[in-house]
Amino acid sequence: MSIWWSLHLRREAASVPLARRFLLGTMESAGVDPDISFDLSLALSEACANAVEHGGEQRSANDLVAPGDCDPWDAWDSWSEQSGTASGQYWVTAYLDGEMCRIEVADSGPGFPARRVLRTAEQPHAHQPPAHQPQQLPPLSAEDGRGLCLIEQLADHVHFANRPGRGAVVSFDKVLKWREGALLMVS
């Protein structure tokens, strides 16, 4: 048996714990070891937080509407507008199949810097630099910049890719361990 699900989420901070809880609930129901579930849910939270922060066009203060200045029924229209441009959304897909869980988070932002795209856990082609060189951590005083490094530490394989004109994708996987009597345990 395998489980596959995909979420289409708004680029809002509240969507991050939603995706995390969805993954944790799926893994709990399937019988995945809690330590593995925690690692994957933390990696997912970091990937989602990146998509929320960097995954689309930034709105200026002039684009914001004061709470009393809009009709409550306009909420649906604003979702449609954001969805139409794709700058207000991101996607999470998870696959639990056999001994592996694979998670992908895709957004519609500017993508990763060139050096990030070349870093993958897979073997490089002859014309590429060596793969999976650990990124230098930001200074201790930095307020951000550790999320992708954390994903690399928590997952077995990580791939960062740009979709030209359509955003970035972070995909990562981890070998699963199961609780005794788990629903999806590999025999």
C-alpha positions in Angstrom: 0.0 0.0 0.0 1.1 3.6 -0.6 -0.1 7.1 0.2 0.1 10.1 -2.1 -1.3 13.6 -1.4 -0.9 17.1 -2.7 -1.8 20.4 -1.2 -2.3 23.7 -3.0 -1.7 26.4 -0.3 -1.8 30.2 0.0 1.6 31.8 0.7 0.6 32.7 4.2 2.4 31.8 7.5 -0.7 29.9 8.7 -0.3 27.4 5.8 3.1 26.1 7.2 1.7 24.3 10.3 -1.2 23.1 8.3 1.1 21.2 5.9 3.2 20.0 8.8 0.1 18.6 10.6 -1.2 17.0 7.5 2.1 15.2 7.0 2.4 14.2 10.7 -1.2 12.9 10.6 -0.5 10.8 7.5 2.6 9.3 9.0 1.0 8.6 12.3 -1.9 6.8 10.6 0.5 4.8 8.5 2.7 3.8 11.4 5.9 5.6 10.6 8.5 5.8 13.4 7.9 9.1 15.3 11.6 10.2 15.0 11.5 9.9 11.2 8.1 11.7 11.2 9.6 14.5 13.2 12.6 14.9 10.9 10.5 15.0 7.8 7.9 17.3 9.3 10.6 19.8 10.3 12.2 19.6 6.9 8.7 20.2 5.3 8.1 23.2 7.7 11.4 24.8 6.5 10.6 24.2 2.8 7.1 25.7 3.3 8.5 28.7 5.2 10.9 29.3 2.3 8.0 29.1 -0.2 5.9 31.5 1.9 8.8 34.0 2.3 10.5 33.8 -1.1 8.1 32.0 -3.4 6.3 34.8 -5.2 6.2 38.5 -6.0 6.4 40.7 -2.9 3.6 43.1 -2.4 4.3 46.7 -1.4 2.6 48.6 1.4 0.6 50.4 -1.3 -1.0 47.1 -2.4 -2.4 46.4 1.1 -6.0 47.2 1.9 -7.1 48.3 5.4 -9.4 45.7 7.1 -12.4 48.0 7.1 -12.0 49.1 3.5 -13.0 45.9 1.8 -16.2 43.9 1.4 -15.9 40.5 3.2 -17.1 38.8 0.0 -14.0 40.1 -1.8 -11.9 37.4 0.0 -12.8 34.9 -2.7 -11.8 37.4 -5.4 -8.5 38.0 -3.8 -7.8 34.2 -3.7 -8.7 34.0 -7.4 -6.5 36.8 -8.3 -3.6 35.4 -6.3 -4.2 31.9 -7.7 -4.4 33.3 -11.3 -1.0 34.9 -11.0 0.4 32.0 -9.0 2.4 34.4 -6.9 0.1 33.9 -3.9 0.4 30.1 -3.7 2.6 27.1 -3.5 2.3 23.3 -3.7 3.3 20.5 -1.4 3.2 16.9 -2.6 4.1 13.8 -0.5 4.5 10.2 -1.4 4.9 7.4 1.1 5.6 4.2 -0.8 7.3 1.2 0.6 10.4 2.2 2.5 10.6 5.8 1.2 8.9 9.1 1.7 9.4 11.8 -0.9 8.3 15.4 -0.4 8.2 18.2 -3.0 7.5 21.9 -2.3 7.1 24.1 -5.4 6.5 27.8 -5.6 6.3 30.5 -8.2 9.1 32.7 -7.0 12.4 33.8 -8.6 14.1 30.5 -7.9 17.3 29.6 -6.2 20.7 31.2 -6.9 22.7 29.3 -9.5 25.0 27.7 -6.9 22.1 26.2 -5.0 20.6 24.6 -8.1 23.8 22.6 -8.7 23.8 21.1 -5.2 22.1 17.8 -5.1 22.7 14.5 -3.4 22.9 12.7 -6.8 26.2 12.1 -8.6 27.1 15.0 -10.9 27.7 14.8 -14.6 31.3 15.3 -15.8 30.6 19.0 -16.6 29.2 19.8 -13.1 31.1 20.7 -10.0 31.2 18.0 -7.2 27.7 17.3 -5.7 26.4 17.9 -2.3 29.0 20.1 -0.8 27.7 21.3 2.5 26.7 24.9 2.4 28.5 27.2 4.8 26.2 28.3 7.6 25.3 32.0 7.9 26.9 34.0 10.7 25.5 33.2 14.2 24.1 36.8 14.3 22.0 36.2 11.1 18.2 36.0 11.6 17.7 33.6 8.7 19.4 31.4 6.1 19.6 28.1 7.9 16.4 26.4 6.5 17.9 24.8 3.4 20.9 23.6 5.4 18.6 22.1 7.9 16.6 20.2 5.2 19.9 18.8 3.9 20.7 17.5 7.4 17.3 16.0 8.1 16.7 14.2 4.7 18.6 11.4 3.0 18.5 13.1 -0.4 17.8 16.6 -1.4 17.4 18.3 -4.7 17.0 22.0 -5.4 15.7 23.0 -8.9 14.5 26.0 -10.7 11.6 25.8 -13.2 12.5 28.7 -15.6 9.8 31.3 -15.4 7.7 29.2 -12.9 9.6 29.2 -9.6 11.6 26.8 -7.5 11.2 23.2 -6.3 12.7 21.6 -3.2 12.4 17.8 -3.2 13.7 15.6 -0.5 13.3 12.0 0.6 14.1 9.8 3.6 14.1 6.0 4.2 11.2 5.2 6.5 11.3 3.2 9.7 8.1 1.7 10.9 6.4 1.1 14.3 5.6 -2.5 14.9 2.2 -3.4 13.4 2.3 -0.4 11.0 -0.3 -0.3 8.2 2.3 0.3 5.4 5.2 -1.7 6.9 7.2 -3.4 4.2 7.1 -7.1 4.5 
